[in-house]
C-alpha cells in the first residue's frame, strides 16, 4: 500500500499486516520493526520486538537500518514514522514502510506489546 504524506507518496502497511510479516519471518533476515518515538514513550509500551531508534537519532544511527531487508517504521500515530520513511526513501532506502496508525492502532488491534 502507498499513502500520501504531504506531497509525497510513501510505502505503508497497516499494523496487522506488519505483525503478520514480522511473526512469519526469521528475526535475522525477515523484516525489522523500528520504533522512532521518544524514550519515555517506548518504555511505556511498544510493539513486540521493536528496535528503538528515536527520530532525533536516526541520522546518527543510519548504520543500524538495513538496506537488504524490509524495515517497518512505527511511532505513536504514523506521523513521525512517515517523516522518517520519507527521509529514508529520499536517501536511497527502497525497502522501508510506514506503519499506519502507529502504536496507538497496534494497541487497539490487540497486537503484542512489550
Secondary structure, DSSP 8 states (H G I E B T S, - for coil): -EEEETTEEEEEEEHHHHHHHHHHS-TTTS-EEEE-S-HHHHHT--BTT-EE--GGGTGGGGGGS-SSS-EEEE-SSSHHHHHHHHHHHHTT--SEEEEETHHHHHHHTT--B-
